[in-house]
Every structure is written in structure tokens, then in C-alpha cells.
Amino acid sequence: MERKKDRDRGCDSKKDKDVTVRTVKTGVRLFLECLYWTNDSPVHLQKGLIANELSVKPFNAEERLTFILSRPGGYHSYRQLDELFKELEKQFAIKMIKRK
């Protein structure tokens, strides 16, 4: 009986990890959209994840996104993505203040 419970928990954790991976990948797509539109540019990924021409971007954004995409199911990837959004939000606020 106990083995069945352990096996069932393993299935649940596999489902949870799949949901986490999908959620993080969706978050990366949303981050890239926010990043490019913050720079008044449509998303173009031909030159890599982040174009060098972007003036507003978090520090080491491309390296951090590469890390996130290499381990999308990990907690550290989730935290990095969260920090990228926070940094981008701050830089966007600074950009809006400078426009006034």
C-alpha cells in the first residue's frame, strides 16, 4: 500500500514539474515581449534572445535567460525570471520619468 502512495506522489510531482516548465517558458515569452516593447520595438529574435540595440535591459539579461531556459523546472530559474521582471519594471519607470 505504501509503495502505491509513493508512486502516486511521484506522478503528482512529475505533473507539477511539467506545469512549472510550461509556466516558466510562458514567463520568458512574456518577459521578451515586455523587454522589446519597453524599447519601443517589436520582438525580433533573429540575432539571439536580446538584440544589442536595446537601450533598456536588465544587467546580464541574455545570460540569465539562457540559464532559465536550460533549467526551466528549477526554483532558481523561477527566481531569476522574477528578478528580471522586477529590474525591467524599474528601468521602465526610469524611462517614463525621463520622457516627461
N, C-alpha and C positions, 0 to 999 in steps of 0.2 A: 504494500500500500504506500509506503513511504517513497519508494522509487518512482511510482507514478506521479506523486506530488512534485518530486524533484524534476522529472521530465516535463511536467506541465509548466513549472516555473521557468524552465529553460526556453520553452516555446514562447512564453509571455515576454521574456527578456529579448528574444530574437525579434518579436513583433515591435517591441519598444525601440530597439535599436534601428529597425527599418524606418519607423516613424521619425526618429531623431535624424537619421541621414537625410530623409526627404525634406524635413523641416530646415535643416542647416543649408542644404542646397538651394532651397527656395529663398532663404535668407540671403545667401550670396548673390542670387539673381537680383533681389530687391536692392541690396547694397550697391551693386554695379549700376542699376538704374538711377538710384539716388545720387551716386557719385557723378555720373555723366551729366545728369540734368542739373545738378548743383553748378556744374561748369558750363551751363547753357549749351550743351552739346548732346546730340542723340548718341545712343550706345553703339560704339564700333569696336569690335574685338579682333579685328584683323591683325593688329600689331601686338597682341598679347592681351592680358586681362585689363591692364590700365595703360592708356596712352601717355607718353611722356609730356604731351602738350597740356595736360590738365594742370591748372594752376592750384586748384583746391583739392587736396587729397591728404588722407592721414599718413603719418610717418610710416615708412616701410609697408605700405598697403599691399603691394604686389606680393612681397614675400609672405606676408601674413595670410593673404588669400590662398596662396599656394599651399601653405601649411594646413589651412582649414579644409581645402579640397582634398588633400592627401589623407586626412583623418576625419571625415565628416561626422562620424558617430561618436567622437570623443568629447568629453566635457571641456577640455582645453580649447578645442575648436569653437565650441559654442561661446565660450567666454571671449575668445579673440574676436569673433564676429560681433558680439555685443559691444566690445570696446571700440571696434572700427566704426560702428554706427554712432556711438557717443562722440567720438572725435570728429566725425564728419558733421554731426549736428552743431558742434561748437564752431567749426570752421565756416559752416553755412551762416550761422548767426553773425560772425565777424564780417563775412562778405556782405550781408544785408546792411549792417551798420555802416560800413564803408560806402555803400551806394547812396546813402542819404546825404 
